[in-house]
């Protein structure tokens, strides 16, 4: 799908204003942060001034975003389909908003390993949500029960492992790029 340049122009202007308002900033506050005059910023937001690349870069920085995010268009592929990894019993979804982020849905039936040597540590950060059942997260020296609809977030440099308690559980794991790499290297074994 190609987007009309006028639509993109309008979208960027609306996004600038929406980001400013979300920060709770007046025109004057954003103008100062972006080193623009208040009247220039006002004309940019209301379409009376041409969008210049150098001003968009400055505005993106001032709004704590990137130029790419400021000018990105609506994606046609809103619905994503999982990749099935039958060998490991996983479904994976790619998250497009954050490069390198991965979502994995996993059904677990075994308890976490009882030997600390089977826990893994690697760079990154991980989030998990228990969809059904009860999961046990071994994190360093701690043993945490995570019930249905509860979530956990932790740095994966801590030795960790996840398993089920009292029957099967289903979790949704979210891994940043580094955590995903750590799991890909160790998928033959157990652990998180």
C-alpha positions in Angstrom: 0.0 0.0 0.0 1.4 3.4 -0.9 0.3 6.3 1.1 -0.6 9.7 -0.3 2.1 12.2 0.6 -0.6 14.6 1.9 -1.9 11.9 4.2 1.6 11.2 5.5 2.2 15.0 6.0 -1.1 15.2 8.0 -0.2 12.1 10.1 3.2 13.5 11.0 1.7 16.8 12.1 -0.9 15.1 14.2 1.7 12.8 15.7 3.9 15.8 16.7 0.9 17.5 18.4 -0.2 14.2 20.1 3.3 13.6 21.5 3.6 17.1 22.8 0.2 16.9 24.5 1.0 13.5 25.9 4.1 15.0 27.6 1.9 17.7 29.0 3.9 20.4 27.2 2.6 23.7 25.8 3.7 24.9 22.4 6.2 27.2 24.1 7.7 24.3 26.1 8.3 22.1 23.1 9.5 25.1 21.0 12.2 25.8 23.7 13.2 22.1 23.8 13.4 22.0 20.0 15.0 25.4 19.7 12.3 26.6 17.4 10.1 29.7 17.7 6.6 29.1 19.1 5.0 30.5 16.0 7.1 28.1 13.8 6.0 25.1 15.8 2.4 26.3 15.7 2.5 26.6 11.9 4.1 23.1 11.7 1.4 21.5 13.8 -1.5 23.3 12.0 -0.2 22.7 8.4 0.7 26.3 7.6 4.4 25.6 7.3 6.2 23.0 5.1 7.7 20.1 7.0 11.5 20.4 6.8 13.7 17.3 7.4 16.1 19.2 9.8 13.1 20.4 11.9 11.6 16.9 12.0 14.9 15.5 13.3 15.1 18.2 16.0 11.4 17.7 16.9 11.9 13.9 17.1 14.8 14.4 19.5 12.9 16.9 21.6 9.9 14.5 21.8 12.2 11.7 22.8 11.4 9.6 19.8 13.2 8.8 16.5 12.6 10.2 13.1 11.6 6.8 11.9 8.9 6.6 14.5 7.7 10.1 13.8 7.2 9.5 10.1 6.3 5.8 10.1 3.1 4.9 8.2 0.3 2.6 9.3 1.3 -1.0 8.6 -0.9 -3.2 6.5 0.1 -6.2 8.5 -1.6 -5.5 11.8 -2.4 -9.1 12.4 0.7 -11.4 12.8 0.8 -15.1 12.6 3.0 -17.3 14.7 5.9 -19.3 13.5 5.5 -22.9 14.8 8.6 -24.5 16.3 7.3 -28.1 16.7 10.7 -29.4 17.7 10.6 -27.3 20.9 6.8 -27.1 21.3 6.8 -23.3 20.8 4.8 -20.7 18.9 6.7 -17.5 18.2 5.5 -14.1 17.2 7.8 -11.3 16.1 7.1 -7.9 17.6 7.6 -5.3 15.0 7.5 -2.3 17.3 10.8 -3.2 19.0 13.5 -4.7 16.7 14.7 -8.0 18.1 11.8 -8.6 20.5 10.2 -12.0 20.4 7.1 -13.4 21.9 6.8 -17.1 22.6 3.7 -19.0 23.8 4.7 -22.2 25.6 2.9 -25.0 27.3 4.9 -26.4 30.2 4.3 -29.7 32.0 7.6 -30.3 33.9 8.6 -28.7 37.1 11.7 -26.4 37.0 15.0 -28.2 37.3 16.0 -29.2 40.8 19.7 -28.7 40.2 21.1 -25.1 40.2 23.6 -26.2 37.5 20.6 -26.5 35.0 19.6 -22.8 35.5 20.9 -20.4 32.8 22.1 -16.9 32.8 22.7 -14.7 29.8 22.5 -11.0 28.8 19.0 -9.5 28.3 15.7 -9.0 29.9 12.6 -11.2 29.9 8.9 -10.8 30.7 6.4 -13.6 31.1 2.7 -13.8 31.6 1.0 -17.0 32.9 -2.0 -17.6 30.7 -3.2 -20.7 32.6 -2.1 -22.9 35.5 0.8 -22.0 37.8 4.4 -21.5 36.8 7.4 -21.6 39.1 10.2 -19.1 38.3 13.6 -20.0 39.9 15.5 -16.7 39.9 18.9 -16.8 41.6 18.1 -18.2 45.1 14.4 -17.3 44.9 11.5 -19.6 44.0 8.5 -17.6 42.8 5.0 -18.9 42.1 3.3 -17.1 39.3 -0.4 -17.7 39.0 -2.8 -17.3 36.0 -2.9 -13.7 34.9 0.2 -12.7 36.9 3.4 -11.6 35.2 7.1 -11.3 36.0 9.9 -9.3 34.6 13.6 -9.9 35.3 17.1 -9.5 34.0 18.3 -12.7 32.5 21.8 -12.3 33.9 20.4 -13.8 37.1 20.4 -17.6 36.9 16.9 -18.7 36.0 14.6 -21.5 35.0 10.8 -21.9 34.6 8.6 -24.9 35.1 5.0 -25.9 35.9 3.5 -26.6 39.3 0.6 -28.9 40.0 -0.1 -29.6 36.3 0.4 -28.0 33.0 0.7 -24.2 32.6 0.8 -22.0 29.6 3.0 -18.9 29.5 3.6 -16.1 27.1 7.3 -15.1 27.2 8.6 -11.9 25.8 12.4 -11.6 25.2 14.5 -8.7 24.2 17.1 -9.4 21.5 19.9 -10.4 23.9 17.6 -12.7 25.9 16.3 -14.3 22.7 19.9 -15.0 21.6 20.7 -16.6 25.0 17.7 -18.9 24.6 18.5 -19.8 21.1 22.0 -21.0 22.1 20.5 -23.1 24.9 17.3 -24.4 23.5 18.5 -28.0 23.6 18.5 -27.9 27.4 15.9 -26.9 30.0 15.6 -23.6 31.8 13.7 -20.5 31.0 
